[in-house]
C-alpha cells in the first residue's frame, strides 16, 4: 500500500466520489452474474430441446458454472493481493464478457458447458474482488448501508432476467440470453477505469498451490457425485470412488491449512463466531436461491405448459420483492438486531419457499405472484443482514481472505441447492416410474429446499444479542 505519510494521490472530493460509486460499480458486476443465472434458468427447457436432452439434465449448465466459481473463488483474494484488486476486477469483467460470447456460439452441450465453466472462473474473480475493493474503501460504520446499495443494481438482474430471457427465448433464440452480457460488461469496464483508482499491491504473496489443488479436487468431485446421483448416469462404484477421493482431499486440505503460511482457504477465520455462523447459516439459506429459479422454470414450463415468456413474467416478481426490501433492510436490522432478524426471518423465508410446492395449474396467477413477491422480500432481508454480519468482527488485514472464503462458500451453497433439487426431482421421478418431471416431483424439491432454509435458524440461534452491534450503531460510530 502507499506510504501513509505521502501526499494523497487524489483529492478529497474525488475520494468521496469513489466511495460513493464503488457499491454501484461492484453491483454492475453482480448484475451481470445475476442476470446471467436467472436468464439461463428460464431458458433451460428451450436449450434442452435444441440439444436433445431433458430440462432436468440441462441443470449441468448451471451447476458447471457454479462449480467453477466455487473452485476458483479461493484464489481471488490471493490474486487481488498479488496483482492489485482494480486490475484483477477489470480482467475478470473482460473474461466474463468473452466467455458469454462463447456460450452463445456453442454448437453442442459439451461446448456450452465448457464455456459456462470459463464464465464461472471469471465470475469467481469478478464479484469477490469487487467486494474486496468495497471492504477496503468503505468504513465499517457504513457497511450495512453499502451492502444494501451494493445489491440494488444486482437485483435488477433477477428483475429483468426472467421476462427479458423469456421474451428472447420465445420470440428469438436462447443464444441472445448470453449476448446481453456484453454491453453490461463494456459499461462495467468503463466505470471501473473512470472511478476506481488503481491500488498498489502490498507485496507478492505466494500462491498456496497444494491447497488450491486439494480444495479444488475436493469440491469438484463432491459436486460431480451429486450430479451423478441426480442423473443416474454413473455406476455406483464410480460414485463411491469419487466420493472417497473428495473426502480424502478435504481431510488432507484441513491438515495442510493448519501449517500453511498463506492457506488458500483460511480456516482460522472460522474461529470468529459471526463469520462462522454467517457462512454456515447463510449457505443453508442460499439453497433456496439456487433451487427456486431452477424448480420454478420446470414447474411453470414443463409442468404447467407455459411459455418461457409467461413463466418469466411470473418468476421476476420474486426479485421485485427483493428490490423493495433494500429500501427498509437497514432500519429493520438496526431496530431488531442481527440475531433476531436472521433467526426468525429464516423461518419466514422457508415458509414462502414451501408455499411454492402448493402451486397448481389452476392456481391464480395473482396468488403465485403474491407468494413470490413476499418471499423475495424476506429472502432479500436475510442476505442483506448476513452479508454485512460476515465481516463485522474482522480487521482490514483479513478482508481479502474472508471475501474469497465467503464467496466460495456462497457459490458452493447455491450449487448444492441446485444439485439437491435435481437429485430430489430425479429420485421422485424414478420412484413413481416417470420419464419427465411432473408437479409432484417439483413439490418434493421445494419441500426439501424449504427444510434446508429453515435449518439455518439453528445456526443463527448461536449468535449473541450483541452480535454485529458495531454495524448497527452507525451514528455513534
C-alpha positions as CSV (number, residue, x, y, z in Angstrom):
1,X,0.0,0.0,0.0
2,X,1.2,3.6,-0.5
3,X,3.1,5.3,2.4
4,X,0.6,6.9,4.7
5,X,2.9,9.9,5.1
6,X,3.0,10.6,1.4
7,X,0.5,13.1,-0.1
8,X,-2.8,11.6,-1.2
9,X,-2.9,10.7,-4.9
10,X,-6.4,12.0,-5.4
11,X,-8.3,14.9,-3.9
12,X,-10.8,14.5,-1.1
13,X,-13.8,15.2,-3.3
14,X,-12.6,12.6,-5.8
15,X,-12.0,10.1,-3.0
16,X,-15.6,10.7,-1.7
17,X,-17.0,10.2,-5.1
18,X,-15.1,6.9,-5.4
19,X,-16.5,5.7,-2.2
20,X,-20.0,6.7,-3.3
21,X,-19.7,4.9,-6.6
22,X,-18.0,1.7,-5.5
23,X,-21.2,-0.1,-4.4
24,X,-22.9,0.6,-7.7
25,X,-19.8,-0.4,-9.8
26,X,-19.5,-3.7,-7.9
27,X,-23.2,-4.0,-8.3
28,X,-22.8,-3.8,-12.0
29,X,-20.6,-6.9,-11.9
30,X,-23.3,-8.6,-9.7
31,X,-25.9,-7.5,-12.2
32,X,-24.2,-9.4,-15.0
33,X,-23.8,-12.5,-12.8
34,X,-27.4,-12.5,-11.6
35,X,-28.9,-11.6,-15.0
36,X,-27.0,-14.5,-16.5
37,X,-28.1,-17.0,-13.8
38,X,-31.8,-16.1,-13.9
39,X,-31.9,-15.9,-17.7
40,X,-30.3,-19.4,-18.0
41,X,-32.8,-20.9,-15.6
42,X,-35.7,-19.5,-17.7
43,X,-34.1,-20.8,-20.9
44,X,-33.4,-24.4,-19.7
45,X,-36.4,-26.1,-21.4
46,X,-35.7,-24.3,-24.8
47,X,-32.0,-25.2,-24.7
48,X,-32.9,-28.8,-23.8
49,X,-35.0,-29.1,-26.9
50,X,-32.1,-27.8,-29.1
51,X,-29.5,-30.1,-27.5
52,X,-31.9,-33.2,-27.5
53,X,-32.0,-33.7,-23.7
54,X,-34.3,-33.2,-20.8
55,X,-34.8,-29.9,-18.9
56,X,-33.7,-31.6,-15.7
57,X,-30.5,-32.7,-17.3
58,X,-29.7,-29.2,-18.5
59,X,-29.1,-28.2,-14.9
60,X,-25.5,-29.2,-15.6
61,X,-25.1,-25.8,-17.3
62,X,-26.0,-24.1,-14.0
63,X,-24.0,-26.4,-11.7
64,X,-21.0,-26.4,-14.1
65,X,-20.9,-22.6,-13.8
66,X,-21.4,-22.6,-10.0
67,X,-18.9,-25.4,-9.5
68,X,-16.2,-23.5,-11.5
69,X,-16.9,-20.4,-9.4
70,X,-16.6,-22.3,-6.1
71,X,-13.3,-23.9,-7.2
72,X,-11.6,-20.7,-8.4
73,X,-13.0,-18.2,-5.9
74,X,-10.4,-19.2,-3.2
75,X,-7.6,-17.7,-5.3
76,X,-9.4,-14.4,-5.8
77,X,-8.1,-13.0,-2.5
78,X,-4.5,-14.0,-3.5
79,X,-4.9,-12.5,-7.0
80,X,-6.1,-9.2,-5.5
81,X,-3.2,-9.1,-3.1
82,X,-0.7,-10.1,-5.8
83,X,-1.7,-8.1,-8.8
84,X,-3.9,-5.4,-7.4
85,X,-7.7,-5.6,-6.9
86,X,-8.6,-3.0,-9.6
87,X,-6.5,-4.7,-12.2
88,X,-8.0,-8.2,-11.4
89,X,-11.5,-6.8,-11.4
90,X,-11.1,-5.3,-14.9
91,X,-9.6,-8.6,-16.3
92,X,-12.5,-10.6,-14.7
93,X,-15.2,-8.5,-16.3
94,X,-13.5,-8.7,-19.7
95,X,-13.2,-12.6,-19.4
96,X,-16.8,-12.9,-18.3
97,X,-17.9,-10.9,-21.4
98,X,-15.8,-13.0,-23.8
99,X,-17.0,-16.3,-22.3
100,X,-20.6,-15.1,-22.6
101,X,-20.0,-14.7,-26.3
102,X,-18.5,-18.3,-26.4
103,X,-21.7,-19.6,-24.7
104,X,-23.8,-18.0,-27.5
105,X,-21.6,-19.6,-30.2
106,X,-21.8,-23.1,-28.7
107,X,-23.0,-25.8,-31.1
108,X,-23.1,-28.8,-28.7
109,X,-23.9,-29.3,-25.0
110,X,-20.3,-30.0,-24.2
111,X,-19.2,-26.7,-25.8
112,X,-21.8,-24.9,-23.8
113,X,-20.8,-26.5,-20.5
114,X,-17.1,-25.7,-21.2
115,X,-18.0,-22.0,-22.0
116,X,-20.1,-21.9,-18.8
117,X,-17.1,-23.2,-16.8
118,X,-14.9,-20.4,-18.2
119,X,-17.7,-18.0,-17.3
120,X,-17.7,-19.4,-13.8
121,X,-13.9,-18.9,-13.5
122,X,-14.3,-15.3,-14.5
123,X,-17.2,-14.8,-12.1
124,X,-15.0,-16.3,-9.3
125,X,-12.7,-13.3,-9.7
126,X,-15.2,-10.7,-10.6
127,X,-17.6,-10.5,-7.6
128,X,-15.3,-11.4,-4.7
129,X,-12.6,-9.0,-5.9
130,X,-15.2,-6.3,-6.3
131,X,-16.3,-7.0,-2.8
132,X,-12.7,-6.7,-1.6
133,X,-12.5,-3.2,-3.2
134,X,-15.6,-2.2,-1.3
135,X,-14.5,-3.7,2.1
136,X,-11.1,-1.9,1.8
137,X,-12.5,1.5,1.0
138,X,-15.8,1.7,2.9
139,X,-15.8,2.4,6.7
140,X,-17.3,-0.4,8.8
141,X,-19.9,2.1,10.2
142,X,-21.3,2.4,6.6
143,X,-21.1,-1.3,5.8
144,X,-24.8,-2.3,6.2
145,X,-25.9,0.6,4.1
146,X,-23.2,-0.1,1.5
147,X,-24.2,-3.8,1.3
148,X,-27.8,-2.7,0.7
149,X,-26.9,-0.2,-2.0
150,X,-24.4,-2.8,-3.5
151,X,-27.2,-5.2,-4.3
152,X,-29.6,-2.6,-5.8
153,X,-28.0,-2.8,-9.3
154,X,-27.5,-6.5,-8.9
155,X,-31.2,-7.1,-8.1
156,X,-32.1,-5.6,-11.4
157,X,-30.6,-8.8,-13.0
158,X,-33.3,-11.1,-11.4
159,X,-36.0,-8.5,-12.0
160,X,-35.1,-8.0,-15.7
161,X,-33.8,-11.5,-16.3
162,X,-36.9,-13.7,-16.4
163,X,-39.1,-11.5,-18.5
164,X,-36.3,-10.5,-20.9
165,X,-34.9,-14.0,-21.1
166,X,-38.4,-15.4,-21.6
167,X,-39.1,-12.9,-24.4
168,X,-35.8,-13.7,-26.1
169,X,-36.3,-17.4,-25.9
170,X,-39.9,-17.3,-27.0
171,X,-39.6,-14.8,-29.8
172,X,-35.9,-15.0,-30.9
173,X,-33.5,-17.8,-29.6
174,X,-31.7,-18.7,-26.4
175,X,-28.4,-17.5,-27.8
176,X,-29.3,-13.9,-27.1
177,X,-29.5,-14.5,-23.4
178,X,-25.7,-14.6,-23.3
179,X,-25.1,-11.8,-25.7
180,X,-26.9,-9.3,-23.5
181,X,-24.0,-9.6,-21.0
182,X,-21.6,-8.0,-23.4
183,X,-22.8,-4.3,-23.3
184,X,-23.1,-4.6,-19.5
185,X,-19.5,-5.7,-19.4
186,X,-18.4,-2.8,-21.5
187,X,-20.2,-0.4,-19.2
188,X,-18.6,-2.0,-16.1
189,X,-15.1,-1.7,-17.6
190,X,-15.7,2.0,-18.4
191,X,-16.9,2.7,-14.8
192,X,-14.0,0.9,-13.2
193,X,-11.4,2.7,-15.2
194,X,-13.0,6.1,-14.5
195,X,-14.0,5.9,-10.8
196,X,-11.7,3.3,-9.1
197,X,-8.1,4.2,-8.6
198,X,-5.5,1.5,-9.2
199,X,-4.2,0.1,-5.9
200,X,-0.6,-0.9,-5.4
201,X,-0.1,-4.4,-4.0
202,X,1.5,-4.7,-0.6
203,X,3.8,-7.5,-1.6
204,X,3.9,-10.7,-3.6
205,X,2.3,-13.4,-1.5
206,X,2.9,-16.9,-2.6
207,X,0.1,-19.0,-4.1
208,X,-0.8,-22.0,-2.0
209,X,-0.7,-24.3,-5.0
210,X,-1.1,-27.6,-3.0
211,X,-4.0,-26.1,-1.0
212,X,-5.7,-24.9,-4.2
213,X,-5.4,-28.4,-5.8
214,X,-6.7,-30.2,-2.7
215,X,-9.6,-27.9,-2.2
216,X,-10.5,-27.8,-5.9
217,X,-10.4,-31.5,-6.3
218,X,-12.5,-32.0,-3.1
219,X,-15.2,-29.6,-4.1
220,X,-15.3,-30.7,-7.8
221,X,-15.6,-34.4,-7.0
222,X,-18.3,-33.9,-4.4
223,X,-20.4,-31.8,-6.8
224,X,-19.9,-34.4,-9.6
225,X,-21.1,-37.1,-7.2
226,X,-24.3,-35.1,-6.5
227,X,-24.8,-34.6,-10.3
228,X,-24.3,-38.3,-11.0
229,X,-26.7,-39.3,-8.3
230,X,-29.3,-36.9,-9.7
231,X,-29.0,-38.1,-13.2
232,X,-28.2,-41.8,-12.7
233,X,-25.6,-41.8,-15.5
234,X,-22.7,-43.1,-13.4
235,X,-22.2,-46.5,-11.8
236,X,-22.3,-46.9,-8.1
237,X,-18.6,-47.9,-7.8
238,X,-17.5,-44.8,-9.7
239,X,-19.7,-42.6,-7.5
240,X,-18.3,-44.2,-4.3
241,X,-14.7,-43.8,-5.7
242,X,-15.2,-40.1,-6.4
243,X,-16.9,-39.6,-3.1
244,X,-13.9,-41.1,-1.2
245,X,-11.5,-39.1,-3.3
246,X,-13.3,-35.8,-2.5
247,X,-13.5,-36.6,1.2
248,X,-9.8,-37.6,1.3
249,X,-8.7,-34.4,-0.4
250,X,-10.9,-32.4,2.0
251,X,-9.3,-34.0,5.1
252,X,-5.8,-33.5,3.6
253,X,-6.6,-29.9,2.9
254,X,-7.7,-29.3,6.6
255,X,-4.4,-30.8,7.8
256,X,-2.4,-28.8,5.2
257,X,-4.2,-25.5,6.2
258,X,-3.1,-25.8,9.8
259,X,0.5,-25.5,8.9
260,X,0.5,-23.4,5.7
261,X,1.7,-19.8,6.0
262,X,-0.8,-18.5,3.4
263,X,-3.5,-21.1,3.1
264,X,-5.8,-20.7,0.0
265,X,-8.8,-21.1,2.3
266,X,-8.0,-19.7,5.7
267,X,-9.9,-21.9,8.1
268,X,-8.7,-19.9,11.1
269,X,-11.4,-17.3,10.1
270,X,-14.0,-19.8,11.5
271,X,-12.7,-19.0,15.0
272,X,-14.6,-15.7,14.7
273,X,-18.1,-16.6,15.7
274,X,-20.0,-14.1,13.5
275,X,-18.1,-15.2,10.4
276,X,-18.6,-18.9,11.1
277,X,-22.3,-18.6,11.8
278,X,-22.8,-16.3,8.7
279,X,-21.1,-18.8,6.4
280,X,-23.0,-21.9,7.7
281,X,-26.4,-20.3,8.2
282,X,-26.1,-18.1,5.1
283,X,-25.3,-21.0,2.9
284,X,-28.3,-23.1,4.0
285,X,-30.4,-20.1,3.1
286,X,-28.8,-19.9,-0.3
287,X,-30.1,-23.4,-1.0
288,X,-33.4,-21.6,-1.7
289,X,-31.7,-19.0,-4.0
290,X,-30.1,-21.8,-6.1
291,X,-33.0,-24.2,-6.2
292,X,-36.0,-21.9,-6.6
293,X,-35.3,-20.5,-10.1
294,X,-34.5,-24.0,-11.4
295,X,-37.6,-25.6,-9.8
296,X,-39.9,-22.7,-10.9
297,X,-38.7,-22.9,-14.5
298,X,-39.5,-26.7,-14.7
299,X,-42.8,-26.3,-12.8
300,X,-44.2,-23.4,-14.9
301,X,-42.9,-24.5,-18.3
302,X,-42.8,-28.3,-18.2
303,X,-45.5,-28.9,-15.5
304,X,-48.0,-26.2,-16.4
305,X,-47.1,-25.8,-20.1
306,X,-46.5,-22.0,-20.0
307,X,-44.2,-20.3,-22.5
308,X,-40.8,-19.1,-21.3
309,X,-42.0,-15.5,-21.5
310,X,-45.1,-16.2,-19.4
311,X,-43.1,-18.1,-16.9
312,X,-40.5,-15.3,-16.7
313,X,-43.2,-12.7,-16.2
314,X,-44.3,-14.6,-13.1
315,X,-41.0,-15.5,-11.6
316,X,-39.5,-12.0,-11.9
317,X,-41.8,-10.8,-9.0
318,X,-39.5,-12.6,-6.5
319,X,-36.7,-10.3,-7.4
320,X,-39.0,-7.3,-7.4
321,X,-39.8,-8.1,-3.8
322,X,-36.1,-8.3,-3.0
323,X,-35.6,-4.9,-4.6
324,X,-38.3,-3.4,-2.4
325,X,-36.7,-4.9,0.7
326,X,-33.5,-2.9,0.1
327,X,-35.3,0.3,1.0
328,X,-36.1,-0.9,4.5
329,X,-33.5,-3.6,5.3
330,X,-31.0,-1.3,7.1
331,X,-33.7,0.2,9.5
332,X,-35.0,-3.3,10.3
333,X,-31.6,-4.7,11.2
334,X,-30.8,-1.6,13.3
335,X,-34.0,-1.8,15.1
336,X,-34.2,-5.6,15.9
337,X,-30.6,-6.7,15.8
338,X,-28.9,-9.4,13.7
339,X,-29.7,-12.4,15.8
340,X,-33.4,-11.8,16.0
341,X,-33.8,-10.8,12.3
342,X,-31.7,-13.7,10.9
343,X,-33.3,-16.4,13.1
344,X,-36.9,-15.6,12.7
345,X,-36.6,-14.3,9.1
346,X,-35.1,-17.7,8.1
347,X,-38.3,-19.4,9.2
348,X,-40.4,-16.9,7.3
349,X,-38.3,-17.3,4.1
350,X,-38.6,-21.1,4.4
351,X,-42.4,-20.9,4.8
352,X,-42.7,-19.0,1.5
353,X,-40.3,-21.4,-0.2
354,X,-42.6,-24.3,0.9
355,X,-45.6,-22.4,-0.3
356,X,-44.4,-22.7,-3.9
357,X,-44.9,-26.5,-3.5
358,X,-48.6,-25.9,-3.4
359,X,-48.8,-24.2,-6.8
360,X,-51.1,-26.0,-9.3
361,X,-52.0,-25.3,-12.9
362,X,-55.3,-23.9,-11.5
363,X,-53.7,-21.6,-9.0
364,X,-54.5,-17.9,-9.9
365,X,-51.6,-16.0,-11.3
366,X,-52.1,-13.2,-8.8
367,X,-51.7,-15.7,-5.9
368,X,-48.4,-17.1,-7.3
369,X,-47.1,-13.6,-7.9
370,X,-48.0,-12.6,-4.3
371,X,-46.2,-15.5,-2.8
372,X,-43.1,-15.0,-4.9
373,X,-43.1,-11.2,-4.2
374,X,-43.3,-11.6,-0.4
375,X,-40.9,-14.5,-0.4
376,X,-38.4,-12.4,-2.3
377,X,-38.9,-9.6,0.1
378,X,-37.9,-11.7,3.1
379,X,-35.1,-13.6,1.3
380,X,-33.5,-10.2,0.5
381,X,-33.6,-9.1,4.1
382,X,-31.8,-12.3,5.1
383,X,-29.0,-11.9,2.6
384,X,-28.5,-8.2,3.3
385,X,-28.1,-8.9,7.0
386,X,-25.9,-12.0,6.7
387,X,-23.6,-10.3,4.1
388,X,-22.9,-7.5,6.5
389,X,-22.5,-9.6,9.6
390,X,-19.9,-11.8,7.8
391,X,-17.3,-9.1,8.1
392,X,-18.4,-7.5,11.4
393,X,-15.6,-8.7,13.6
394,X,-12.8,-9.0,11.1
395,X,-10.0,-6.4,10.7
396,X,-8.8,-5.0,7.3
397,X,-5.9,-7.4,7.0
398,X,-8.4,-10.3,7.0
399,X,-10.7,-8.9,4.4
400,X,-9.2,-10.4,1.2
401,X,-9.1,-13.9,2.7
402,X,-12.6,-13.5,4.2
403,X,-14.1,-12.2,1.0
404,X,-12.7,-15.2,-1.1
405,X,-13.7,-17.7,1.7
406,X,-17.2,-16.2,1.9
407,X,-17.7,-16.0,-1.9
408,X,-16.5,-19.6,-2.3
409,X,-19.0,-20.8,0.4
410,X,-21.8,-18.8,-1.2
411,X,-21.3,-20.3,-4.6
412,X,-21.0,-23.7,-3.1
413,X,-24.3,-23.2,-1.2
414,X,-26.1,-22.2,-4.4
415,X,-24.5,-25.1,-6.3
416,X,-25.6,-27.5,-3.6
417,X,-29.1,-26.0,-3.7
418,X,-29.4,-26.7,-7.5
419,X,-27.8,-30.2,-7.1
420,X,-30.1,-31.2,-4.2
421,X,-33.1,-30.0,-6.2
422,X,-32.0,-32.1,-9.2
423,X,-31.4,-35.1,-7.0
424,X,-34.8,-34.8,-5.4
425,X,-36.5,-34.4,-8.7
426,X,-34.8,-37.4,-10.2
427,X,-35.4,-39.6,-7.2
428,X,-39.1,-38.7,-7.2
429,X,-39.4,-39.3,-11.0
430,X,-37.7,-42.7,-10.5
431,X,-39.8,-43.8,-7.6
432,X,-43.1,-43.1,-9.4
433,X,-41.7,-44.7,-12.6
434,X,-42.0,-41.5,-14.7
435,X,-39.8,-40.1,-17.5
436,X,-40.3,-36.4,-17.4
437,X,-40.7,-34.1,-14.3
438,X,-44.3,-33.5,-13.1
439,X,-45.8,-31.2,-10.5
440,X,-45.5,-33.8,-7.7
441,X,-41.7,-34.1,-8.3
442,X,-41.2,-30.3,-8.1
443,X,-43.3,-30.3,-4.9
444,X,-40.8,-32.6,-3.2
445,X,-38.0,-30.4,-4.5
446,X,-39.5,-27.3,-2.9
447,X,-40.2,-29.2,0.4
448,X,-36.6,-30.4,0.7
449,X,-35.3,-26.9,-0.1
450,X,-37.6,-25.3,2.5
451,X,-36.3,-27.7,5.2
452,X,-32.7,-26.7,4.4
453,X,-33.6,-23.0,4.7
454,X,-35.4,-23.5,8.0
455,X,-32.4,-25.4,9.4
456,X,-30.3,-22.2,9.1
457,X,-32.3,-20.8,12.1
458,X,-30.4,-23.2,14.3
459,X,-27.1,-21.7,13.2
460,X,-28.2,-18.1,13.7
461,X,-29.5,-19.0,17.2
462,X,-25.9,-19.4,18.3
463,X,-25.4,-15.6,17.9
464,X,-25.5,-13.4,20.9
465,X,-27.9,-10.4,21.1
466,X,-24.8,-8.1,20.8
467,X,-23.5,-9.7,17.6
468,X,-23.0,-7.0,14.9
469,X,-23.7,-4.1,17.3
470,X,-20.8,-2.1,15.8
471,X,-22.6,-2.2,12.4
472,X,-25.9,-1.3,13.9
473,X,-25.0,1.9,15.8
474,X,-23.7,3.9,12.8
475,X,-24.2,7.4,14.3
476,X,-22.4,6.5,17.5
477,X,-19.5,5.0,15.4
